Amino acid sequence: METSNTTKIIKILKENNIFLFSLSDFERLFDINNKNTLYKKIQRLEAEGIVQKLKKGYYRFLLAEINDFILANFLYQPSYISLESALSFYGIITGFPYQITSLTPKKSKTYFIDNKEFHYSKINPSFFWGYQKKDEFLIAEKEKAIVDYVYFHLKGLKNFDPSEFNLTEIDKKKLFDYGKRFKNQKLIIKIRKLYDYQRTNS
């Protein structure tokens, strides 16, 4: 059954908690078999300020608040929140970065949505692990976020200041176990120096 009435569309999206969706999601949900009809419905909803186009084929339902991290996961898949965003989320570093930072095994990408920058850094697929689902989004575990950050620092892509880190809630064994999985001696040395600095200056 097709749903043509905007009020009904809003009701169905709310009832199903669908706040982010692709064109194919919308097509299935409202049983639309004609592509021209599908595009016209979406365009009308855009014009009425009901939905927002995020990128080709991906949309946001504007009558609901969306967590930036959930949006980040949706925009570019697969990906998980890490680096500065995860470190800030956990209180490992202070302040909140202007970028929403994620990692992906795909090529690096940046999107600008509502004056916010969503940046995705490419990581070797063999290092794409150590994340968990938290509050409906995927985010690096505390220890993995640190290892990820050190890894990108060693690639010359991140600044590194041990005094900015707070490791009081970090599992030391997990931190070093995760570091060893990268099979990079320089990374292990850097993590050890960071941990020793925190221990002697806390």
SEVEXKOL-476188 format. One record per residue: x, z, y of N, C-alpha, C, O in turn. Coordinates in steps of 0.001 Angstrom, whole numbers, plus 500000, padded with zeros to 6 digits. Layout:
BEGIN
XZYXZYXZYXZY ...
# end
This chain:
BEGIN
500850500000498799500000500000500000500879500000501242501784500826501358 500624499082502174501375499055503412500803500059504399499590500255504470 501676500683505148501243501588506200501623500969507531502808500840507836 500646500589508322500924499881509568500790500785510786501336500487511849 500083501863510638499830502742511769501036503636512046501533504304511139 501509503653513297502695504440513661502514505920513350503441506575512875 501321506448513616501043507863513348501206508178511864501748509220511496 500733507271511022500859507478509573502320507406509143502751508167508276 503083506497509745504500506376509415505230507674509756506023508181508964 504947508200510946505563509464511378505205510584510408506065511369510009 503940510652510036503457511695509128504177511621507780504609512641507243 504302510419507244504935510244505930506428510582505994506960511220505085 507097510157507058508518510484507196508730511993507274509651512528506657 507872512680508037507983514132508168507687514824506843508417515724506428 506618514403506186506219515044504932507293514908503856507457515791503014 508013513808503893509051513563502891510443513984503351511436513745502663 510503514622504541511782515067505107512805513932505159513981514119504848 512331512761505556513206511600505676513563511415507141512764510915507934 514767511822507484515208511758508876516313510719509079516623510333510206 516894510281507974517896509223507992517542508274506855517264508710505738 517552506983507141517148506057506089517727504668506321518089504302507439 517803503910505240518234502519505320517000501629505340515889502095505083 517190500363505641516072499415505611515444499357504227514221499289504101 516266499382503197515735499328501827514945500591501492513958500522500759 515369501752502023514614502994501837513216502844502450512207503180501830 513190502336503668511932502160504406511031501161503681509820501358503582 511628500108503186510886499075502460510206499649501225509044499351500949 510943500479500482510379501093499275509320502126499611508262502166498982 509601502957500599508686504050500944507318503530501369506288504104501015 507314502445502128506051501924502643505588500660501921504678499968502378 506224500373500794505802499279499919505614497978500696504561497344500636 506647497606501415506612496390502224507333495282501460508505495423501112 506633494188501204507196493109500405507657491919501236508342491030500731 507287491904502485507633490790503362508714491220504353508519492167505115 509859490519504342510975490888505212510604490797506681511030491632507479 509826489808507044509432489649508445508592490838508900508754491340510013 507697491277508027506869492449508326507743493691508467507537494506509366 508711493825507579509626494960507605510368495036508942510402496093509573 510957493930509371511718493914510616510828494187511830511244494865512769 509616493662511806508691493879512931508306495352513052508210495887514156 508087496004511902507731497427511927508874498264512493508663499138513334 510078497984512022511244498727512492511458498493513990511720499435514738 511346497243514418511535496921515839510501497626516712510811498082517813 509279497709516215508233498397516981508534499895517085508362500502518142 508983500475515981509326501899515993510502502176516923510540503212517587 511459501255516971512579501382517908512070501339519349512446502169520176 511221500372519631510687500200520985509881501411521434509853501734522622 509228502080520499508410503254520813509234504543520843508694505615521116 510548504444520561511398505630520587511193506539519387511470507737519453 510704505967518284510471506750517062511710506752516173512044507768515564 512382505614516103513602505528515313514730504948516166514483504299517183 515945505186515748517144504683516429518017503964515417518286504486514335 518456502773515768519374502043514900520768502630515058521295502711516168 521364503042513935522701503633513946523764502564513736524792502550514414 523507501686512803524348500524512520523478499570511724522327499895511430 523981498431511375523177497437510679522544498019509413523238498427508481 521217498045509404520484498498508224520326499990508073519761500450507081 520819500774509048520748502238508955520068502807510207520357502407511335 519153503757509966518329504268511065518190505786511025518412506441510007 517808506306512194517578507741512365516176507953512905515757507277513845 515455508885512315514126509281512781514315510245513948514842511343513773 513885509836515132514210510589516346513347511824516585513663512632517458 512271511984515830511391513132516051511815514329515203510985515141514795 513100514423514949513653515551514189515110515734514584515800514764514898 515579516976514567516976517277514858517816517008513609517432517379512499 518952516366513801519845516059512688521215516688512936521817516490513992 521695517439511964523034518008512027524068516886512076523968515915511327 525057517017512955526075515972513100526835515703511802527222514566511534 527049516736511004527786516563509755526951515784508728527487514971507975 525638516040508706524750515277507821524747513814508242524796512912507405 524689513594509549524722512234510086526034511542509729526045510364509372 527135512277509828528448511714509494528493511265508036528984510176507739 527985512094507128527945511723505709527130510453505480527483509618504647 526043510319506226525124509195506052525691507883506597525506506820506004 526378507974507729526861506771508415527829505947507581527787504717507604 528701506630506843529759505921506112529963506629504787530383507786504757 529673505958503714529724506560502385530661505778501476530740504554501578 531387506482500571531441507945500450532372508541501509533344507915501931 532052509740501917532902510453502881532578511933502817531513512330502345 533507512742503297533238514172503449533919514669504717534946514129505127 533355515684505329533895516278506547535215516965506215535303517705505235 536243516722507032537528517382506817538300517417508127537735517232509205 539623517661508013540518517702509166539984518660510232539508519744509896 540056518277511514539709519222512593538283519753512487538040520932512745 537342518896512113535937519335512060535738520434511018535062521427511283 536323520259509842536192521276508791536960522541509162536460523649508967 538165522384509693538970523549510076538262524366511155538287525596511127 537639523684512093536881524376513146535640525045512572535318526177512932 534943524347511682533732524878511049534009526210510350533202527137510416 535156526290509683535516527497508941536203528550509810536469529654509336 536493528235511057537188529180511920538674529256511656539326530213512074 539229528259510965540661528230510681541433527847511942542543528324512175 540828526982512745541356526706514084540252527013515078539074526968514725 540614527325516315539619527654517325539179526394518057539875525379518064 538025526487518662537513525347519407536864524336518484536945524448517261 536219523349519085535566522302518297536033520948518799535937520667519993 536537520103517907537068518799518331535972517883518862534809517992518474 536363516985519752535369516065520313534938515028519278533850514463519388 535772514775518283535418513871517198534759514640516055535040515819515844 533878513957515320533425514457514027534330513758513015534238512544512838 535202514516512351536240513915511514535906514003510027535551515061509508 536030512862509366535736512766507936536838511987507230537644511306507864 536856512098505916537769511311505086536967510412504160535865510758503735 537534509262503856536878508286502987537934507538502187539053507364502669 537612507094500983538555506256500235538489504798500698539286503969500257 537552504492501574537406503139502111538279502997503359539020503920503698 538204501872504035539030501667505218538584502581506362537423502986506427 539516502899507261539201503770508405538143503105509283538074501880509389 537319503953509912536204503430510707535843504440511781536033505643511604 535322503945512893534826504828513957533474504315514452533292503118514677 532536505241514616531227504914515181530996505801516399531450506944516439 530297505272517378529903506043518549528376506112518568527697505096518708 527853507328518424526409507542518406526065508605519451526537509738519366 525253508241520423524824509192521463526006509929522088525996511155522207 527015509174522479528203509715523147529043510636522261529878511391522759 528822510572520959529645511334520014530442510353519168529954509286518794 531683510740518875532558509875518088532645510381516653533008511531516405 532311509518515729532383509825514303533541509008513722533456507787513591 534621509711513378535811508999512907536054509288511431535961510429510978 536368508222510692536624508305509258538040507809508988538365506654509263 538874508687508451540250508329508120540343507990506636539791508690505787 541040506922506346541205506516504949542201507426504249543273507718504777 541834507869503056542731508661502226542801507997500859541833507385500406 543945508120500207544097507558498874542957508049497969542685509249497930 542296507157497254541187507576496385541549508715495433540683509508495065 542819508804495031543233509872494117543238511239494799543324512263494122 543145511267496131543090512528496881541675512834497383541462513797498120 540716512005496976539330512181497448538605513170496532537823512781495664 538883514449496747538306515533495951538429516813496778538920516781497907 537986517932496219538121519212496917537083519433497999537334520150498967 535926518826497843534838519028498810533625519623498102533536519607496875 532707520141498885531521520789498339530316520472499215530461520068500369 529128520659498652527912520479499442527560521809500088527428522826499408 527410521791501398527108523012502146526109522662503246526370521783504067 524964523347503263523945523076504278523585521593504341523414521038505426 523472520960503191523039519563503071524079518526503474523744517350503619 525323518928503658526366517941503926527583518233503055527762519348502566 528419517207502871529644517343502084530804517673503018531033516981504009 531523518728502692532632519175503531533772519663502643533539520222501571 534995519449503094536156519928502340536092521445502173535625522155503063 536561521931501035536766523363500888537828523786501902538601522955502379 537864525056502224538806525543503238540238525109502933540942524577503791 540642525347501706542022525055501321542311523549501346543395523124501745 541343522761500923541539521307500908541613520757502337542366519820502602 540834521336503256540871520898504656542276521093505234542762520261506000 542918522202504858544285522462505325545251521448504718546079520870505423 545141521235503411546024520283502745545827518877503314546798518162503561 544582518490503518544294517182504114544976517049505477545582516024505790 544861518108506277545422518057507631546948517928507583547530517134508322 547585518705506718549042518637506589549465517252506096550468516701506550 548704516711505183548985515366504657548990514329505781549889513492505855 547986514388506650547921513427507752548974513729508826549426512823509526 549358514986508951550460515337509859551754514685509383552502514128510187 552020514752508091553240514171507543553254512646507656554314512021507623 552065512057507791551968510604508012552126510260509498552059509093509884 552337511294510328552517511084511755551231510906512529551245510401513652 550101511321511931548797511083512543548162512342513143547132512252513811 548760513504512914548218514751513434549344515628513969550427515684513388 549081516313515082550012517327515567549891518565514695548876518767514030 550926519389514701550896520565513830551530521750514545552712521721514889 550739522785514764551208524010515398550729525191514547549543525521514576 551627525835513789551234526939512908550477528054513618549643528727513012 550772528252514922550124529346515659548631529112515864547901530041516209 548171527882515656546757527566515860545907527857514629544680527784514692 546549528185513510545831528372512252545579529857511964546402530716512280 544425530131511361544084531471510903543799531379509403542790530808508990 544697531944508595544586531815507142544095533096506463544277533262505257 543485533988507213543073535277506643542036535142505529541974535989504638 541223534085505572540178533907504555540559532870503499539711532428502724 541826532485503470542269531422502565542739531980501227543412533010501174 542379531296500155542836531627498809544225531010498633544353529794498493 545259531845498641546633531349498597546899530507497350547508529441497438 546443530984496193546688530257494946546044528871494989546664527874494620 544790528826495444544097527541495518544781526611496512544898525411496262 545233527160497641545909526362498663547131525657498071547309524453498255 547976526415497357549188525826496789548888524932495584549572523932495365 547867525292494804547471524437493679546994523079494191547338522039493631 546196523102495261545705521849495843546865521042496427546915519818496304 547794521753497063548951521072497630549777520377496562550257519263496771 549946521027495420550754520458494338550127519194493757550832518331493234 548809519086493848548130517910493303548468516641494080548254515535493584 549001516796495309549407515635496095550785515117495678551184514017496061 551515515929494881552840515543494379553758515074495506554386514018495431 553813515893496547554617515580497731555358516853498125554748517798498626 556665516884497903557440518096498137557436518491499605557406519680499922 557466517504500516557432517822501938556135518529502316556128519416503170 555043518132501676553750518773501941553765520230501486553270521110502190 554331520480500312554419521854499794555270522712500725554905523849501023 556387522184501181557274522929502086556555523265503383556681524375503898 555797522302503913555079522522505168553990523588504996553803524431505873 553282523552503882552248524557503613552881525935503453552342526930503938 554027525993502772554710527281502588555158527854503944555038529053504195 555672526977504803556097527426506140554903527920506951554998528915507670 553796527225506830552577527643507532552120529007507035551789529886507831 552105529183505712551650530456505140552597531587505521552148532680505865 553904531337505462554896532364505812554788532732507289554922533900507652 554544531731508142554398531995509575553196532906509814553269533857510592 552089532601509135550875533410509300551092534837508824550613535787509443 551809534980507736552037536314507160552922537170508079552701538374508217 553904536549508693554833537309509523554318537502510959554831538350511689 553325536734511357552837536831512734551407537343512833550831537358513921 550832537757511721549453538253511761549438539732512118548369540336512203 
# end
